[in-house]
Protein backbone atom coordinates (compact mmCIF):
# COMPACT_ATOMS: atom_id res chain seq x y z
CA UNK A 1 0.00 0.00 0.00
CA UNK A 2 1.27 3.46 -0.80
CA UNK A 3 2.17 5.99 1.82
CA UNK A 4 1.51 9.73 1.82
CA UNK A 5 4.27 11.94 3.21
CA UNK A 6 3.51 15.02 5.31
CA UNK A 7 6.50 17.21 6.22
CA UNK A 8 5.72 19.47 9.18
CA UNK A 9 9.31 20.03 10.29
CA UNK A 10 9.75 23.40 11.97
CA UNK A 11 6.11 23.63 13.06
CA UNK A 12 5.25 23.78 16.75
CA UNK A 13 2.40 22.17 18.68
CA UNK A 14 -0.46 21.86 17.80
CA UNK A 15 0.19 22.41 14.08
CA UNK A 16 1.74 18.98 13.29
CA UNK A 17 -1.33 17.14 14.59
CA UNK A 18 -3.75 19.59 12.99
CA UNK A 19 -2.06 19.22 9.59
CA UNK A 20 -1.98 15.43 9.97
CA UNK A 21 -5.68 15.41 10.81
CA UNK A 22 -6.43 17.40 7.66
CA UNK A 23 -4.28 15.07 5.54
CA UNK A 24 -5.92 11.95 6.99
CA UNK A 25 -9.40 13.25 6.18
CA UNK A 26 -8.41 13.31 2.50
CA UNK A 27 -7.15 9.70 2.51
CA UNK A 28 -9.06 6.46 2.02
CA UNK A 29 -9.67 4.20 5.04
CA UNK A 30 -6.63 1.99 5.66
CA UNK A 31 -4.24 4.41 3.90
CA UNK A 32 -0.94 5.28 5.54
CA UNK A 33 0.39 8.71 6.38
CA UNK A 34 4.04 9.30 7.30
CA UNK A 35 4.56 12.51 9.26
CA UNK A 36 7.99 14.11 9.70
CA UNK A 37 8.19 16.57 12.60
CA UNK A 38 10.85 18.31 14.66
CA UNK A 39 8.68 19.39 17.60
CA UNK A 40 9.49 17.12 20.54
CA UNK A 41 5.94 17.54 21.87
CA UNK A 42 4.69 15.75 18.74
CA UNK A 43 5.61 12.40 20.32
CA UNK A 44 2.95 12.61 23.01
CA UNK A 45 0.58 14.55 20.77
CA UNK A 46 0.46 11.84 18.09
CA UNK A 47 0.11 9.06 20.65
CA UNK A 48 -2.87 10.84 22.22
CA UNK A 49 -4.34 11.79 18.84
CA UNK A 50 -4.32 8.18 17.61
CA UNK A 51 -5.70 6.88 20.90
CA UNK A 52 -8.58 9.39 20.77
CA UNK A 53 -9.44 9.09 17.06
CA UNK A 54 -9.01 5.36 16.48
CA UNK A 55 -6.28 5.75 13.85
CA UNK A 56 -3.36 3.34 14.33
CA UNK A 57 0.12 4.62 15.15
CA UNK A 58 2.07 1.90 13.34
CA UNK A 59 5.60 3.18 13.82
CA UNK A 60 7.55 5.93 15.51
CA UNK A 61 11.24 6.74 15.25
CA UNK A 62 13.66 9.61 15.77
CA UNK A 63 16.84 10.33 13.88
CA UNK A 64 18.86 13.52 14.06
CA UNK A 65 16.06 15.43 15.76
CA UNK A 66 13.47 14.47 13.16
CA UNK A 67 10.56 12.40 14.41
CA UNK A 68 8.81 10.06 12.00
CA UNK A 69 5.30 8.75 12.64
CA UNK A 70 3.43 6.25 10.46
CA UNK A 71 -0.33 6.40 10.95
CA UNK A 72 -2.93 4.13 9.35
CA UNK A 73 -6.33 5.74 8.86
CA UNK A 74 -9.10 3.86 10.63
CA UNK A 75 -11.76 2.02 8.70
CA UNK A 76 -15.08 3.81 8.42
CA UNK A 77 -17.75 2.63 10.89
Buried (B, 14 or more C-beta within 10 A) or exposed (E): EEEBEBEBEEBEBBBBBBBBBEBBEEBEEEBBBBBBBBBEBBBEBBEEBBEEBEBBBEEBEEEEEEBBBBBBBBEEE
